[in-house]
Structures are given as structure tokens and as C-alpha cells.
Amino acid sequence: MDDLKRAYELLGLPENASREEVEKAFDLLLRRSRSRRPNEQGDGESEESQYDLQLKAYKTIVEFEERSKIDEMSRERYGKWGKLAGNAEKVDDFFRLHKTKVIIGIIAVIALVVGITSFINHREEQKRLAALPPIDLSIMFVGNYMSDQNQGGDEGLEKAMTAQFPEWKRLKVILTYLPSQGEGVGTADLAYQQKAMAMVATEKPDVYILDENSFDWLGGGGVLEKLDSEANGVLKPLLGENSIKEGRAEEETEDHVYGIRVTDSPLAKQLPLAMQDMIITVRIGSDNKDKAIHLIERYLEPDNTAK
């Protein structure tokens, strides 16, 4: 406060002078400083020192008034907190000064929690899968197929197929929807086609179950196993007039058997699956071809139902 009192004295003002009086005194100081001519300055160093002191005095008064206004605003803002006003102001200042750091810290904590949770869930899923019996046969449906959500969706379909083969402990079933090709293919249909292409490129099932459209799509791509010998051998007694589905790969000069249609099979009709066609094919290079052929046999057997 002594510095403030001294500042008013240097400007020739009383301590209770208004801001307007302070500004007038400072303007007068500036005019006097500018009006001095070099040959009228007299003791230049003394006058310059006096001017600097008065300038600092003006700054002291102005800064004091600005701080007073800020303090008054703070009192009004935090007055509702009563005795906790000081702590509330400190907290507010902290968040104002470190807002970005606080936000980054919160995001980092959330990311850490999500990461840990995901890791734990992944570990639990790995333990669950490790406890399951080995997969006897992996099957991918590709085509205009939809599992019945009222009966467990894709998981219900997998359980239903597994139940049809009591000699097997586990089937892995993946359902990839691929809409029928035709006029008026929309954006959603193109998205489904791209997804189907990605699934076929990344997944390596033992069996593809296809409809007419998806068979034409995959049949010439070199991913299906020829079934000529099986069609003329173990499967021949079970084949009907429309059971054989032939195709031709790009480098081939004649048709070969690549699929067996089982659309009318009693087992196919038992599945919780919306479908119009079902053609069983075998992926080329499958390690479980014998089991895949057994699957076809079971579906071809007349009047066969799950026990």
C-alpha cells in the first residue's frame, strides 16, 4: 500500500482520486514531456528520471485498480461457496490453467481401462476356446442365407448342425451374407459383396455351403475341390437327378463336379436358417476332406433326421 500511496503523490493526486482524474494527470504528463524542446530541458537527466517515476506511478495505480476489479469479480463468483470460496477458486484456477492436461489425463485413463478390459476379455475368450474340443469341421455359408435370431442366430445354427453329427464334438460355422446378383444392385449390396470377398480371402474353412449365385461366383476362382471321383464313387448311389453341380475354372477346358446340391435334404430343412438353395462344396487343400464328404453323405441320405 505504501507504493500505491507514493504513486498518487508522484502524480499530485489524492489517494481517493478517480480513474478519470488519474488518466487526466497522465495525459498532462505526456503533453509536458512532448512539449519540451531539447534546448529547454535544463537538467535532462533529472527531468527524465522524474518522468520515469511518474510513468511507473501511473502503471502502479492502473494495475492496482485492475487487480481490484478482478478480486471483486472473484468474490462475487465464489461468494456462494462461503468458507470454501478460496478452495473453489484454487480448483477453478487449476482447471483453467491445466485444462488440456486434465483432458489428456482423463482420456489416457479411459484408454488404459478399456485396454485392460479388452485384454482381460481376450484372455478369458482364449481360455474358453482352449477348453473346447478341437474342431471336427469348419463350415462357411456364403450366399443369401439368414440365421433365425429367435433360435440363437449364428450360434444356434452352429449348435443345430453339430447336433446332426453326434459322432463329432464340435463344428465351426460362419455365415456370410451375399445378396443375389441382379438388376438394381444398391450400395448396401456392394458392401455385402466386399465383405464376402474379404471373408473368403481370409478364412480357410473345410466346407463352403453356397447358393446358385455364390457358386457361380466362387466356382471359377480355383478355391473349390473337384468332386468327380466322389460323385462317381461313394456318393453315386445317393445322388438325385439335380444333385450334381458342375463348374469350370478359368484354365479348364471341360466341366467338373464342384458341388453337391442338398436343398431338399431333411437335415437342411431342420436348420434354423432362411435359405432357398444349398450346395455343399469342399475347399481345395482342406485337411478334413474325408469329414466333408461324410457331411455330404449324411445330407444326401433319404429320410435322414437328426437324432
LINMO-V150153 format. One record per residue. RES is the residue in three letters. SS is DSSP state (a for helix, b for strand, c for the rest). OMEGA is omega in whole degrees, -180 to 180 (NA if undefined). Layout:
res: [RES	RES]
ss: [SS	SS]
omega: [OMEGA	OMEGA]
This chain:
res: [MET	ASP	ASP	LEU	LYS	ARG	ALA	TYR	GLU	LEU	LEU	GLY	LEU	PRO	GLU	ASN	ALA	SER	ARG	GLU	GLU	VAL	GLU	LYS	ALA	PHE	ASP	LEU	LEU	LEU	ARG	ARG	SER	ARG	SER	ARG	ARG	PRO	ASN	GLU	GLN	GLY	ASP	GLY	GLU	SER	GLU	GLU	SER	GLN	TYR	ASP	LEU	GLN	LEU	LYS	ALA	TYR	LYS	THR	ILE	VAL	GLU	PHE	GLU	GLU	ARG	SER	LYS	ILE	ASP	GLU	MET	SER	ARG	GLU	ARG	TYR	GLY	LYS	TRP	GLY	LYS	LEU	ALA	GLY	ASN	ALA	GLU	LYS	VAL	ASP	ASP	PHE	PHE	ARG	LEU	HIS	LYS	THR	LYS	VAL	ILE	ILE	GLY	ILE	ILE	ALA	VAL	ILE	ALA	LEU	VAL	VAL	GLY	ILE	THR	SER	PHE	ILE	ASN	HIS	ARG	GLU	GLU	GLN	LYS	ARG	LEU	ALA	ALA	LEU	PRO	PRO	ILE	ASP	LEU	SER	ILE	MET	PHE	VAL	GLY	ASN	TYR	MET	SER	ASP	GLN	ASN	GLN	GLY	GLY	ASP	GLU	GLY	LEU	GLU	LYS	ALA	MET	THR	ALA	GLN	PHE	PRO	GLU	TRP	LYS	ARG	LEU	LYS	VAL	ILE	LEU	THR	TYR	LEU	PRO	SER	GLN	GLY	GLU	GLY	VAL	GLY	THR	ALA	ASP	LEU	ALA	TYR	GLN	GLN	LYS	ALA	MET	ALA	MET	VAL	ALA	THR	GLU	LYS	PRO	ASP	VAL	TYR	ILE	LEU	ASP	GLU	ASN	SER	PHE	ASP	TRP	LEU	GLY	GLY	GLY	GLY	VAL	LEU	GLU	LYS	LEU	ASP	SER	GLU	ALA	ASN	GLY	VAL	LEU	LYS	PRO	LEU	LEU	GLY	GLU	ASN	SER	ILE	LYS	GLU	GLY	ARG	ALA	GLU	GLU	GLU	THR	GLU	ASP	HIS	VAL	TYR	GLY	ILE	ARG	VAL	THR	ASP	SER	PRO	LEU	ALA	LYS	GLN	LEU	PRO	LEU	ALA	MET	GLN	ASP	MET	ILE	ILE	THR	VAL	ARG	ILE	GLY	SER	ASP	ASN	LYS	ASP	LYS	ALA	ILE	HIS	LEU	ILE	GLU	ARG	TYR	LEU	GLU	PRO	ASP	ASN	THR	ALA	LYS]
ss: [c	a	a	a	a	a	a	a	a	a	c	c	c	c	c	c	c	c	a	a	a	a	a	a	a	a	a	a	a	a	a	a	a	a	a	c	c	a	a	a	c	c	c	a	a	a	a	a	a	a	a	a	a	a	a	a	a	a	a	a	a	a	a	a	a	a	a	a	a	a	a	a	a	a	a	a	a	a	a	a	a	a	a	a	a	a	a	a	a	a	a	a	a	a	a	a	a	c	a	a	a	a	a	a	a	a	a	a	a	a	a	a	a	a	a	a	a	a	a	a	a	a	a	a	a	a	a	a	a	a	a	c	c	c	c	c	b	b	b	b	b	b	b	c	c	b	b	c	a	a	a	c	a	a	a	a	a	a	a	a	a	a	a	c	c	c	c	c	c	c	b	b	b	b	b	b	b	c	c	c	c	c	c	c	c	c	a	a	a	a	a	a	a	a	a	a	a	a	a	a	a	a	c	c	c	c	b	b	b	b	c	a	a	a	a	a	a	a	a	c	c	c	c	b	c	c	c	a	a	a	a	c	c	c	c	a	a	a	c	c	c	c	c	b	b	b	b	c	c	c	c	c	c	c	c	b	b	b	b	b	b	c	c	c	c	a	a	a	a	a	c	c	b	b	c	c	c	c	b	b	b	b	b	c	c	c	c	c	a	a	a	a	a	a	a	a	a	a	a	a	c	c	c	c	c	c	c]
omega: [178	178	180	179	178	180	179	180	-179	179	179	-176	174	-177	-180	180	180	179	180	179	178	-179	178	180	180	177	178	178	179	-179	178	-179	-179	-176	180	175	-178	-177	179	-172	180	178	-173	-176	-179	-179	179	179	179	179	179	179	179	177	177	178	179	179	179	-179	-178	-180	178	-180	179	178	179	178	179	179	180	178	179	179	179	-177	-174	-179	-178	-179	179	-178	-179	-177	-179	179	179	180	178	178	-180	178	-180	-179	178	-177	-174	-177	-178	180	-180	-180	179	179	179	179	180	179	179	180	179	-180	179	180	180	179	179	180	-180	179	178	179	179	179	178	177	180	180	-180	-179	-180	176	179	-179	176	-178	177	-173	174	171	176	-180	-178	-178	175	179	-178	-178	179	179	173	177	-178	179	177	177	179	179	-179	179	179	-180	180	-179	-177	179	178	-178	-175	171	173	-176	176	180	180	-177	176	-177	179	177	179	-180	176	177	-176	-179	180	179	178	178	178	179	179	178	180	178	179	-180	179	-179	-173	-179	-180	-180	174	-174	168	172	-168	167	-176	-177	-178	175	178	-179	-177	-171	-179	-176	178	-180	-176	-180	174	-179	-179	-176	179	179	179	-178	-172	-177	-171	-179	-175	-174	175	-175	-177	-175	-174	176	-177	177	-178	176	-174	-176	-177	-179	178	-178	175	177	179	-178	178	-179	-179	-174	-176	-180	176	179	179	-178	178	-174	176	-170	173	-177	177	-177	179	179	-179	177	-180	178	179	180	-180	177	-177	-178	-179	179	177	177	177	176	180	179	-177	-179	179	-177	-178	177	180	178	179	-179	NA]
